[in-house]
Amino acid sequence: MALADLPVRTLLNEELVEDEVTELIFAEQDAPAFAPVSRLTVGELRDWLLTDEAWAPRPGAPTPRATASRISGPRV
């Protein structure tokens, strides 16, 4: 709840947490892909991620499964 009103862009502009996930986010950041959600707050991003629209296939956009496998490596 404390982060709900924080703009998402703040998470990428200020290092609020030091951990491996945060380092990965900074290293793998795709600014053009991030642009549509950068104006949202953390709470708004959460609400959007829970909609069907967020998971609808878009030409050229990475799929959640492809993104997850890139982060965690191939499944055996």
Helices and strands as residue ranges (DSSP letters): H 8-13, H 20-28, H 31-34, G 35-37, H 42-49, H 52-55, H 64-72
